[in-house]
Amino acid sequence: MNNVTTWQVISTIIARDWRVAMRRRSDILNPLLFVLMVVTLFPLAVGPGPDVLGRIAAGVIWVVALLSSLLGSERLFRDDYLDGTLEQLVLLPTPLAVTALAKIIIHWLLSGLPLVILTPVCALLLKLPMDGWATLMLTLLLGTPILSALTAIGAALTVSLGRGGALLSLLLLPLFIPLIIFASAAVEGALVGAPILGQVLLLAGLMVLTLTLAPLAVAAAIRVSVN
């Protein structure tokens, strides 16, 4: 199958899921409202001191990004599984990994990209020094596709379960820990003037590796769940 046809399939699936999401806008707004709510309330719990908030702001934003990516993630394939669409996608002549990649892209467009756009607002609310804003946005731009890819793997593994949300969280949380560590370290390094190229390149490498292998893992998990 040539590249043109492959990208046509990807764009068709993305456009379809985008139209479905626009009819259920609460699925888009809930993660964003969750992020803003936590970021707004967090200073009330630890105090408004800029020294404390600025030091932990990057970690807080990354943890919130992780949790928001899990909100509604079990519906990534669940609706298609229940109405039989997922079985039809499996039968398409296009490799199932291409369909999985399209699902990962639409998940990132609906959950990861809005969070990247909200980064300055979150950084301002948590009093993160402006020296770390660009690095934080860069780490989120590189890291949120990884969140979407890993979330898709977990959603595919649990799609045939009745209530797989708790299991999905248990499966994915350990995989997110290295990402949070390296991303927070990059922002911390930017704040103290240390080199951050190593952490950024590591995140970029993880993103490329994850986006390369995750569609294959999602495709395998879907076949197991459907058959």
HUTA-V297147 format. One record per backbone hydrogen bond with DSSP energy under -1.0 kcal/mol. CO is the residue of the C=O (numbers start at 0). NH is the residue of the N-H. If there is no record, write none. Layout:
co: (CO | CO)
nh: (NH | NH)
This chain:
co: (1 | 2 | 3 | 4 | 5 | 6 | 7 | 8 | 9 | 10 | 11 | 12 | 13 | 14 | 15 | 16 | 17 | 18 | 23 | 24 | 25 | 28 | 29 | 30 | 31 | 32 | 33 | 34 | 35 | 36 | 37 | 41 | 41 | 42 | 48 | 49 | 50 | 51 | 52 | 55 | 56 | 57 | 58 | 59 | 60 | 61 | 62 | 63 | 64 | 69 | 71 | 72 | 76 | 77 | 78 | 79 | 83 | 84 | 85 | 86 | 94 | 94 | 95 | 96 | 97 | 98 | 99 | 100 | 101 | 102 | 103 | 104 | 105 | 106 | 107 | 111 | 112 | 113 | 115 | 117 | 118 | 119 | 120 | 121 | 122 | 123 | 128 | 131 | 132 | 133 | 134 | 135 | 136 | 137 | 138 | 139 | 142 | 143 | 144 | 145 | 146 | 147 | 148 | 149 | 150 | 151 | 152 | 153 | 157 | 163 | 164 | 165 | 166 | 167 | 168 | 171 | 175 | 176 | 177 | 178 | 179 | 180 | 181 | 182 | 183 | 184 | 185 | 186 | 187 | 188 | 195 | 196 | 197 | 198 | 199 | 200 | 201 | 202 | 203 | 204 | 205 | 206 | 207 | 208 | 209 | 212 | 213 | 214 | 215 | 216 | 217 | 218 | 219 | 220 | 221 | 222)
nh: (5 | 6 | 7 | 8 | 9 | 10 | 11 | 12 | 13 | 14 | 15 | 16 | 17 | 18 | 19 | 20 | 21 | 22 | 26 | 28 | 29 | 32 | 33 | 34 | 35 | 36 | 37 | 38 | 39 | 40 | 41 | 44 | 45 | 46 | 52 | 53 | 54 | 55 | 56 | 59 | 60 | 61 | 62 | 63 | 64 | 65 | 66 | 67 | 68 | 72 | 74 | 75 | 80 | 81 | 82 | 85 | 87 | 88 | 89 | 90 | 97 | 98 | 99 | 100 | 101 | 102 | 103 | 104 | 105 | 106 | 107 | 108 | 109 | 110 | 112 | 115 | 116 | 117 | 118 | 121 | 122 | 123 | 124 | 125 | 127 | 126 | 131 | 135 | 136 | 137 | 138 | 139 | 140 | 141 | 142 | 143 | 146 | 147 | 148 | 149 | 150 | 151 | 152 | 153 | 154 | 155 | 156 | 157 | 160 | 167 | 168 | 169 | 170 | 171 | 172 | 175 | 179 | 180 | 181 | 182 | 183 | 184 | 185 | 186 | 187 | 188 | 189 | 190 | 191 | 193 | 199 | 200 | 201 | 202 | 203 | 204 | 205 | 206 | 207 | 208 | 209 | 210 | 211 | 212 | 213 | 216 | 217 | 218 | 219 | 220 | 221 | 222 | 223 | 224 | 225 | 226)
